[in-house]
Amino acid sequence: MKNDLNAVYQEVLEVGESPIWDIKQNRLLFIDIRGRSVYIGIPNADGFNKTNYPQQIGCVAICDNGDFL
């Protein structure tokens, strides 16, 4: 069996972690712990939106209403 894997995000992160697929909105969320950022986007689409925070982030979770915490 052949597995073809493609990177969906090309930039270098300090510590990329906590990837989670939002099945309701067909989007990927992940964080850069040391970069203090949350990334949200649709792979193979318009790219990812990055939101910076003043503190380090340890994980991300999706709420029932589509928000994240």
N, C-alpha and C positions, 0 to 999 in steps of 0.2 A: 504494500500500500504506500502510495506517495502522498506526502503532506506538503502542500504549498502554503507557506506562511509569509505574510507581508506585514511590514511595520505600518501602523496607522498614524504614528506620530514620529517625526524625524529629528526634532531638536533634542539636545542633551539636557537632562534633568539632573539635579543634584542627588535626590533620593526619590525616584518615582515609585509610588506604592498605591495600594488599595483600588485597583481597577474594578469597576462594577458596571454591568450592562443594565440600562434602564429599559426593560422590555416594553413598557407602556409608551415611551416616547422615542424608542429606537435610537438611543444615544449612549455614549460611553462617558463615564466620569472617572477621573483618577486624580491623584494629588502629587505634589512635589513637597515632601516634608520640609526639607531645609530651605527650599525655594519659597515656602509659605504661600503656595498657590493651589487652586483647584482648577482643573481643566474639564470642560464639558464640550462634547462635539459629536458629530456623526461621521464615522470613518468613511473615507472615499467621497466626502461631500465638500463643504466649504471650510473645513478645518475645525479648529478648536478655539473656544473662548477661554481666556485665562483670567482668573480673578485672584488678585493678591490680597493677603491678610497680614496684619501686624504680628501675629504669633504663628508658631509652627502648628501644622495640622497633622493629626495622627491617623485619621481615617475619614471616609465619607460614606454616608448611607442615604438611601432614597426613601422619602416619606410617601405615604399613600396618595397625597395630593400632587406629587411631582416635584415638590421642593426637596432640597437636600440639607443634611446637617452633618 
